[in-house]
Amino acid sequence: MTRLWRALPPLLLIALLLAVWETSCRLLAVPTYFLPPPSAVAVALVERAPVLAGSALQTFWMAIQALVVATVLGGGLAIAVSLSDAAERAVRPLAIALQVTPIVAIAPLVLIWAGLDNAEQAVVALAAAVAFFPVFSGVLTGLKSADPDLERLFDLYRANRVQRLIRLRLPTALPFALEGLRVAAGLAVIGAVVAEFVSGSGAAQGLAWRLLEAGNRLRTAELLAALVWLAALGLVLNAAVAAISGWVVRRQSGR
């Protein structure tokens, strides 16, 4: 019952916005190619469901692959450089540079390296580059957030760096890493779509290709239907990561 009451306000707001949208489109006679009413979008969702579902699954699969790659590389690099202050000072600026570099700037280079026959791999690599920094930053911040008193205790017992990492810093870093993973999950979906936009080959056949196809043909209702699928993908992936994070935290706390 509590969950229902919490979900009621956003559901009512969504219903109100859809009603205003539908009414405004009909009263003002807005052209459907400019802004179709929600009912037209619903029709497009039903009629184009098989095509959009297949493209959504493709985008979701690429986002999952990108998230896995970003987690392995970002988390692994953060753990490695945390063992040396010099290595951290050397790597952190490069990681920040990768984060602030627009994906459209590096996309042509990645596509050249991957080749046009491997466009899907190029999209995964570009999406992983977008999702890399939150994982790297979250893990590294967590590893540096261990209790100073416990750090001194490990010094007292002359623990080596590996022992300190496994027994103290990794458990401390877990909440930070999980939060970074949640941020990276959303960015992986965004990165997959943007990367497919930039690649422009249509080989991946994800939701970005459906957006381009619908936009070029002025099928605005289908374009909005694809956006609905894209939003649903982001919500599903974020909810999945949140559920995994909650389970891991409960296991760590012994509940």
GICORJO-V19167 format. One record per helix or strand of 3 or more residues. SS is the DSSP state (~ for helix, > for strand). FROM is the first residue (numbers start at 0). TO is the last residue. Records with the same first field share a line. If there is no record, write none. Layout:
BEGIN
SS = FROM-TO + FROM-TO
END
This chain:
BEGIN
~ = 1-26 + 37-46 + 48-81 + 84-99 + 102-113 + 115-142 + 147-155 + 160-198 + 206-215 + 219-252
END
